Amino acid sequence: MWPCATILALIIALADARSPIRITPPLDFAGGLIECVGAPTHKNATFEELLCLKPTISKPNPESIIDVQRTIEQYFLRLKLYILFENGFDAHDFELDGFMLAKELSSIIDLAYIVRRISPRVARQITFMIELFRSMSTAIDALRYYKSARIQGHQIVWSVYDLNIVLLALRDSQGRPDVKNVNFEENVRLKMLVLDELKQRQKIILSLPFGMRLTYEFQLQRAEMSLCELSEVLTQQNVGSEIEEY
């Protein structure tokens, strides 16, 4: 069994023999085309710098862009298999397959290094794949701890951690709300009910130890922001439908 730290280190270690370039990390999932600035400054690349390790050598043909997009889509669907909407994030099986998934993600990053320079879509996909994989990996130990901790209120912290991973599955491979999914509206509304239920358990929240309470509040804020974005898309769709009917 590979701990999540080992899995993440595997990806970062791939940069050891390369010349990384500092980048400005994207501010949101949907993001734009990643821009590299500056010159190589050190030997060991950070996780984010994996997006900008290689220079553009030549322009790929349209077929290769489609191939890369298809490969990323397939990888994205594989990651989503570990996020069961009804039952939550299957951290156990994800951890068992983590080493293989990390190697595959590294291969995709290498495959797409030229394509992403001229394809904003591929750049967004790569950015979100790294964000999704990292979120799932770093949640493993936290979910394991809060599921078994003998501390009053541990279950509520586990629930909000799990909710944030599930909300990532409501996005497409570019990190945008997946409005094309036939169950998107229903799933968003159901998860809003889950969030409301978590927020109403004020008595338990106030009894949490300091560290657990801060962790809960941070994860809750993250879930609120994500659901706000997802529900805003639904509102825009409803307004658009009303205008068309009028």
C-alpha positions in Angstrom: 0.0 0.0 0.0 1.5 3.3 -1.1 0.8 6.3 1.2 -0.4 9.5 -0.5 2.8 11.3 0.2 4.7 8.6 -1.8 2.3 8.9 -4.7 2.7 12.7 -4.8 6.4 12.5 -4.5 6.5 10.2 -7.5 5.1 12.9 -9.8 7.4 15.6 -8.3 10.5 13.4 -8.7 10.0 13.2 -12.4 11.2 16.7 -12.7 14.6 16.0 -11.2 16.5 15.7 -14.5 14.7 18.6 -16.2 14.9 22.4 -16.2 11.7 23.7 -14.6 10.4 27.2 -15.3 8.4 29.1 -12.7 4.7 29.6 -13.4 1.8 31.6 -12.1 -0.6 28.9 -10.7 -4.2 29.1 -12.0 -6.7 30.8 -9.6 -9.6 28.5 -10.4 -10.4 25.1 -11.9 -11.5 26.4 -15.2 -8.5 28.6 -15.6 -6.9 29.8 -18.8 -3.9 28.8 -20.8 -1.0 28.3 -18.4 1.7 30.9 -19.0 5.4 30.3 -18.1 7.5 33.2 -17.0 11.2 33.6 -16.1 14.1 31.3 -16.6 15.0 27.9 -15.0 15.9 28.7 -11.4 16.5 25.4 -9.6 16.8 21.7 -10.1 13.9 20.3 -8.2 10.5 21.2 -9.6 7.5 21.8 -7.5 4.2 20.1 -8.1 2.8 23.1 -10.0 5.9 23.5 -12.1 5.2 20.2 -13.8 2.9 22.1 -16.2 5.8 24.0 -17.7 8.8 21.8 -17.8 9.4 21.6 -21.5 9.8 24.2 -24.2 7.6 24.2 -27.4 9.5 22.5 -30.2 6.9 22.3 -32.9 3.2 22.6 -33.4 1.3 19.3 -33.2 -1.2 18.5 -35.9 -5.0 18.5 -35.2 -5.1 14.7 -34.9 -2.6 14.7 -32.1 -4.5 17.3 -30.2 -7.7 15.2 -30.4 -5.7 12.1 -29.3 -4.4 14.0 -26.2 -7.9 15.2 -25.4 -9.3 11.7 -25.7 -6.5 10.3 -23.4 -7.2 12.9 -20.8 -11.0 12.3 -20.9 -10.4 8.6 -20.4 -8.1 9.2 -17.4 -10.7 11.7 -16.0 -13.4 9.1 -16.2 -11.2 6.5 -14.5 -10.7 8.9 -11.5 -14.4 9.5 -11.3 -15.0 5.8 -10.8 -13.5 6.2 -7.3 -16.1 8.9 -6.5 -19.5 7.2 -6.0 -22.1 9.9 -5.8 -24.4 8.0 -3.5 -21.7 6.5 -1.3 -18.9 9.1 -1.4 -15.2 8.8 -2.2 -13.8 5.3 -2.2 -10.4 6.3 -0.7 -9.4 2.7 0.0 -9.5 1.5 -3.6 -8.0 4.8 -4.8 -5.1 4.4 -2.5 -4.5 0.8 -3.7 -4.3 2.0 -7.3 -2.6 5.3 -6.5 0.9 4.3 -7.7 -0.4 3.2 -11.1 -2.6 6.3 -11.4 0.3 8.6 -10.5 2.5 7.1 -13.2 -0.3 7.4 -15.7 -0.9 11.1 -14.9 2.9 11.7 -15.3 2.8 10.1 -18.7 -0.2 12.3 -19.8 1.6 15.4 -18.7 4.6 14.4 -20.8 2.3 13.6 -23.8 0.6 16.9 -23.6 3.6 19.2 -23.1 3.5 20.6 -26.6 -0.2 20.5 -27.2 -1.2 22.5 -24.2 0.8 25.5 -25.5 -1.6 26.0 -28.4 -4.7 24.4 -26.9 -6.4 26.2 -24.0 -8.7 23.3 -23.5 -5.8 20.8 -23.0 -4.1 23.3 -20.6 -7.3 23.5 -18.5 -7.7 19.7 -18.6 -4.1 19.1 -17.4 -4.6 21.7 -14.6 -7.8 20.1 -13.4 -6.4 16.6 -13.6 -3.6 17.6 -11.3 -6.0 19.4 -9.0 -8.4 16.4 -8.9 -5.6 13.8 -8.3 -4.0 15.9 -5.6 -7.3 16.5 -3.8 -8.1 12.8 -3.8 -4.6 11.8 -2.7 -4.3 14.3 0.2 -7.8 13.4 1.4 -6.9 9.8 2.0 -5.2 10.1 5.4 -7.7 12.8 6.6 -10.7 10.6 5.8 -9.1 7.6 7.4 -8.4 9.5 10.6 -11.8 11.2 10.9 -13.7 8.0 10.1 -12.1 6.1 13.0 -11.2 8.9 15.5 -12.8 8.4 18.9 -13.6 12.1 19.3 -17.1 13.5 19.5 -18.0 15.1 16.2 -15.4 13.3 14.1 -18.1 12.1 11.7 -19.2 15.6 10.8 -15.6 16.5 9.8 -15.4 13.3 7.7 -18.6 14.1 6.0 -17.6 17.6 4.8 -14.2 16.2 3.6 -16.0 13.6 1.6 -18.5 16.1 0.3 -15.7 18.2 -1.2 -14.3 15.2 -3.1 -17.8 14.3 -4.4 -18.3 17.9 -5.6 -15.3 17.6 -7.9 -17.1 14.8 -9.7 -19.8 17.3 -10.7 -17.3 19.0 -13.0 -16.1 18.1 -16.5 -12.5 17.3 -17.5 -11.8 21.1 -17.8 -13.0 21.7 -14.2 -16.2 23.4 -15.3 -19.7 22.5 -14.0 -20.7 19.4 -15.9 -24.1 20.7 -17.1 -24.2 18.2 -19.9 -24.7 15.4 -17.3 -28.4 14.5 -17.2 -28.3 14.2 -13.4 -26.4 17.4 -12.8 -29.2 19.6 -11.5 -30.6 16.8 -9.2 -27.1 16.0 -7.8 -26.4 19.7 -7.1 -29.6 20.1 -5.2 -29.1 17.0 -3.2 -25.6 18.1 -2.2 -26.9 21.5 -1.2 -29.3 19.7 1.2 -26.3 17.7 2.6 -24.4 21.0 3.1 -27.4 22.6 4.9 -27.7 19.6 7.2 -24.0 19.8 8.1 -24.3 23.5 8.9 -27.3 23.0 11.1 -25.4 20.7 13.5 -24.2 23.7 15.4 -24.1 22.1 18.8 -21.7 19.4 17.6 -19.6 21.9 15.8 -19.1 24.1 18.9 -18.0 21.0 20.9 -15.2 20.1 18.4 -11.5 20.5 19.5 -9.9 23.6 18.2 -7.9 21.9 15.3 -10.9 19.8 14.2 -13.2 22.9 14.2 -10.8 24.9 12.1 -10.5 22.0 9.7 -14.3 21.6 9.5 -14.8 25.4 8.9 -12.2 25.4 6.1 -13.7 22.4 4.4 -17.2 23.8 4.8 -16.2 27.1 3.2 -14.6 25.2 0.3 -17.8 23.2 -0.2 -20.0 26.4 0.0 -17.9 28.1 -2.7 -18.0 25.1 -4.9 -21.8 24.6 -4.6 -22.3 28.4 -5.1 -20.5 28.1 -8.5 -22.4 25.0 -9.4 -25.8 26.4 -8.4 -25.1 29.7 -10.2 -24.9 27.8 -13.5 -28.3 26.3 -12.8 -29.7 29.8 -12.2 -28.3 31.1 -15.4 -29.8 28.1 -17.3 -33.2 28.7 -15.8 -33.1 32.4 -16.7 -32.1 31.5 -20.2 -34.9 29.1 -20.5 -37.4 31.7 -19.3 -36.2 34.2 -21.8 -36.5 31.7 -24.7 -40.1 30.9 -23.7 -40.9 34.6 -23.5 
